[in-house]
């Protein structure tokens, strides 16, 4: 039952990580980050992305629940 949601979560997190890497490597970015800053960016970003996905997943779950 939860397998499609887990696949969507993995896909969503992978897309967000790739997008975060692209934005950090953007040549227009003039800020310089330390290794700790990069770690914080990716960890905090993954946590917020997972929480947003949980909220969206609840809405999808309710939709599928009432659809059947």
MOVENRA-V575905 format. One record per pair of residues at least 12 apart in sequence whose ideal C-beta (glycine too) atoms are under 7 Angstrom apart, sorted by the first residue. I is the first residue (numbers start at 1). J is the second residue. D is the distance in whole Angstrom. If there is no record, write none. Layout:
BEGIN
((I J D) (I J D))
END
This chain:
BEGIN
((5 57 5) (9 53 5) (12 49 7) (12 53 5) (13 46 6) (13 49 6) (13 50 7) (16 45 7) (16 49 5) (20 41 7) (20 42 7) (20 45 6))
END
